[in-house]
Amino acid sequence: MLKRFLKIALALMLGAVFLWLAFRNVRLQEVWDYTKNIQFGWVLPFAIAAFCSHVFRAERWRLLIEHDKKGLDSSTLISGVLVGYLMNLVGPRLGEVSRPMYVARKEGLSTSKLIGTIVLERIVDVMVMFFLMAVVSVYIIADLALLKQIFGDDTINFLTNESSLLTYGWTILLLGIVAFIGYLLIRVIIYLGRKSPLLQGWIDRVRDALVMFKNGILSARKVERWWLFMLYTALIWFCYTLMTYIPFWMFDMQEAYQLDMLDALVITVISAIGIAIPSPGGLGTYHYFVKQSLLVLFAVPAVTGIAYATVTHAGMVIFVACITPIVLFIDKLRSTKAGKPVV
């Protein structure tokens, strides 16, 4: 419990730091005045794109677990995805645990194995993100000076400086030492388990959970329709890009700054880096990276950029907070009729 509290506290501190960086040198009154003039008619298309992204993610997840149980209820899978996003707003990575726990209890599946499928999903998403980053970096923002302005001089210098190779070496060595110590601890615990039946019982439980976790990751081998998995992945990122592009029209940025879908893809990729940083729901990190990328790459004023980031982030949070109880209620009704457990 203490460890989880410390992780959430550190995440909030990290988010606060990036919020300060995002709103630094920007007058809040100007941001408020700017947001009052947005075209709210585009909120509905934004919400539809957001909901579709969750549906596609749920259906892609189905492909990883349908070999264990056919006929999984779509409302349960979508509810699990939304619960995960909602919990991520409370603390970083909480959604990766709450989503499989919810679906496992409803469908009678192994939580550990479902967590393994979530890890596999994240690996796929990270690979796609790196691919898109490479495309964006090579063909759109290959200028190192621009990257320094977006991510900061210290970050880029550290990643490109030859002297950082020594740091990488020490990091690898440290990770190796930690892994070796972890291995020794595991061997000691196994030895002690042979002497204590109670401890051996706990060891067997952990071993079974790890086996199910491994099987969840290896579930990629059992996916029968990889073409559909890749299609859902492309549709998820297409919806993410739409969720970046549609707010351009809220602020008339497509006309004032000639921003199009390709530019939206650039912002989506850069903002994904911010969301990947462990702050609650991308709080602060999303705002900072979006504002910086709009300012540096497309000459969008800081006030406009931070207003855009604030509205889109708030819109996503409000959407998840509003739609999740509705979908959960629908799932509860369907579960009651089907005689399934009600979470």
N, C-alpha and C positions, 0 to 999 in steps of 0.2 A: 504493500500500500504506500509506504514511504517513497519507494523507488518510483512508483507511478506518479505520485504527487510532485516529486522533484522534476520528472520529465515534463509534466504539464507546465510547471512553473518556469522551467528553462525555455520551453517553447513559447510561452507568453512573453517572456523577456526578449526573446529573439524577434518575435513579431512586433513588439513595442519599438525595438531599435530600428527595424526596417520601416515602420510607420513614421518614425521621426525623420529618417532619411528621405522618405517619399514626400512628406509634407514640409520639409525644410525649405525655407525661402519661398513658400507659397502661402498667400493669405487665405485663411479659411472662409472669410466672407466672400471673396472672389469665387472660390470653388462653389459655395452655396448659391450664389447668384447665377453662376453658369448652369448648375444642375436644374434650376427652376425652369429653364427655357428648353429642356429637351423634349423631343416628340415621343410621348408615352404610348403612341399607337404601335410602336415597334416592340413593346413589352410582350405582347402575345406571341409573335413569331419567335422571340428569344426564348420564351418559356417552352414552346413546342420543340425547338431545337434541343433545349436542355433535357426535356423529358425523353425525346428520341434517343439521346446519347445514353441515358440510363437503361432504356429498353434494349438497345443494341448490346450494351455491356452485360445485361442479364442473360440475353440469348446466347452471347458468346460463351459466357460462363457455363451455360447448360451443356455445351459441347464437351466441356472438360469433365463433367460429372454424370452424363447421361448413361455411360456404360455401367455405373453402379445402380442407377434407378431410372427407369423410363417413365415418361409421363409426368415430369416435374411441373408443378403449377407455375405458370408465368407470373401470377400475382405474388407468389411467395418469393420467387427469384428477384423480381423488381423491388419488392419490399425490402429484401435483404440488402440489395445495392443501395437503396435510399437510406436505410438505417446506417449503413456503413459511412455514407457521406455525412449524415447528420452527426454521427459520433466523431468524425474527423474534425468537426467544428469545435468539439469539446477539448480534444487533445489529439496530437499527431499520432497517426497509425492506429488509433483505437478502432477505426472502421474496419481494418484488416482482420480484427478479431471478432467484432460484433456481427459482421455480415455472415461469416460461416457459422457462428453460434446460433444465429436466428434460424437459418435455413436447415441446419443439422437437426435442431429440435423439432422443427415442423415436419421434416421429411424422413426423420429416423436415420440420418446418415452420421458418419464419423466427423466430428468437429476438426480433429487433427488433420484428416485427409483433405477436408475442404480448405483448411488454412494452407495446405500445400498447393492447392489449385490457385489460391489467391496469390501466393508467391510466384507461381508460374505466370499468372496474368501480369504481375508487375514486371517480371523479366521481359515479357513480350513488349509491354508498353515502353519500358526503358530502351529496348532495342529500336523500336519505332522512333522514339524521341531522338535518339542519337543519330539515326539515319536522316531524319528531317533536319536536325541541327547541322549535319554535314552538308546537306543540300543547301540550306540557308546560308551557311558560312561561306561555301565555295562560290555559289552563284549570285548571292545577294549582298552579303556583308563581309566580304573577304578582307576588307580594310582593317588591319590590326588596330589602328587608331580608334575606329568606331567601336570595336569590341572593348577597348580599354575604357571608353566613355560609358558604355553600358554596364559592364561588370566591375569596373574599377581598375586603376593602374596596378595596384598591388596584386590582385588576383591574376591578371594576365601575365605580369612579370614573373610571378611565382611559377606559373605553368609553362612558361617559355624560356626562363633563364636556365642556362646550363648548370649553374650551381645548385639548382633545385634537384638535380639527379642524386646528389648526396642525401638530400632530405628523403627522396623516394626510397633510397637504399636503406636508410635507418628505419623508415616506416615499415618496409617489408620485413626487416629483421625483427622489429618489435612485434609485428603481427605473428611472425614465426614463433617467437618466444612465448607469446600469449597462447598460441595454439598448442605448443608443447606442454605448457603448464596445465592447460585445460585437459589435455590427454592424460597427464599424470594424475590429476584429480579424479578423472573418470575411473582410471584403473584402481585408485585407492578406494573409491566408493564401491566399486564392484567387489573388491576384496573384503571390505567390511560387510557388504551385503551377504556374503557367504557365512558370516559369523552371526548375523542377526536376521531372523525370519521377517521381522517387522520392516526393517530397512530393505530387505530383498523384495518385499511386496511393493514398496514404492518404486524401486528400481525397475521392476517388471512393468509397472504402469507407465513409467516414463519411456521405457524401451518400446512398448506397444504404441504409445503416442508418436514417437519418432518414426517408427516404421510406417504408420499411417500417413504422417507428414511427408515422408519420402515417396510413398505411393501416390500422394496427391500431386507432387511435382512431376513424377514420372507418368502421370495420366496423359501427358502429351502424346505418348506412344499409342494410346488407345483412342485418340480422336479419329473418327471415321470420315469426317467431312472437313478436311483442312481448308478446302477452297472457301467453305462457308465461314470458317473461323477467320480467315484473312479478310473476307468481305466485311464481316462485322467489325474487325479492327479498323479497316479503312473508313467505314461508316461512322465509327466512334470519333475518329480524328476529323472527319468531315463536319460532324456536328459541332465539335469543339471550335473548328475554324468559323463555322456559321455563328457561333455564340460570340466570337470576336468581331465578325464582320457586321452583323445586324446592329450592334450599338453604334457603329460608324454613322448609320442613318439617323439614330436618335440625336446625335450631335451635329448632323450635317457635315461630318468629316470627309465623307466620300466626295463631296463637292468642294469644300474649302481646301482640302489637302490632297485631293485626287487619290484617295485610298481605295484599293480594290481587294479582291479575294486573296491575291498573292501576298499583299501586304498584311492581310489578316492572318495568313498562315505564318508569316514571320513573327508577328506579335504572339500568336498562339504558342509557337515553339519556345520563344524566350520566356513567356509567362509560365510555361510548364516547368521551367527550371525553378522559378520562384515558388511554384506550388509544391515542387518536390522537396524544397527545404523544409525541415520539420517545424513549421509554425502552425498553429491551429487553423485549418482550412485555408492556408495560404495568406493569412492575415499579415499585412505589412510587406511580406516578400513579393506577393503578387502586385501590389500597388507600386512598389519601387521599380520592379523590372518593367512593368508596362509603361510607367511614366518615362523612364529613361529611354526605352526603345523608341517610343513615339517621338520624344524630344530629339534624340540623336539621329535616328534614321530618317524621320519624315518631317522634321522641323515643326512638330506640333508643340505649341507653348505648354509650359509646365502646368499651368492652371487647367488647361483643357485636358491634358494627359491624366492628371490626378483626378479630375472630375470623372473622366471616362472610366478609369480604373475603379474608383469608388462606387460608381453606379453599377457597373457590371458585376463587381464582387458582391455588393449588397443584394443585387437582383438574384444572383445565384443562391446566396444564403437564405433569402426570403422564400425563394421558390422551393428549396429543399425543406425548409421548416414548415411550409404550408402544404406541400403535396404529400409529404411522408405520412402524416396522420390519416389522410384520405386513403392512400394506397394500403396502409396497415388495416384500416377499417374494412376495406373491401376484401383483403386477404383473410381477415378474421371471419367474415361472413361465409366466404367460400370454404374455409377450413371447418367451420361449424357444420355446414351442410354435408361435407365429405367425411365428417367424423375424425378429423385430424386434430392433433394437439393444438391448443390456442396459446400462443406466447403472449 
